[in-house]
């Protein structure tokens, strides 16, 4: 993660939250956990993403934007 220490910590929190969300999906599917838990974790990870962007801007730290490499054309 880029954008400074605060932004990086928030991005790490987001990835942990996303991992928890993936772990909850089978529990929701099996009916063992209310679907609201999955929705909550999804919104929480969205919040961490936005908070990381705001922290980066607040600290005047540049963010590195990932761009997928274009596939080369076969000749």
C-alpha positions, 0 to 999 in steps of 0.5 A: 500500500502507498500513501503514507503510514496511516493510509497503509495501515488502513489498507491493511485493515481493509484487506483483513476485513475483506478476508473476514468477509470471504470467511463469512460467505459460507456461513451465510450460505449455510444459514448459520450467520445473518446476511447482515454480517456480510453486508456490514463487513463489505461496507466496513471494507469500503469505509477503510478504502475511502479512509485510506484515500482521505488519509493519503490526501491529508498527509500529501502523500502520493498514491501508486495506482495499480494498472493491469498490464495490457496483454501483448498482441501475438503476431 
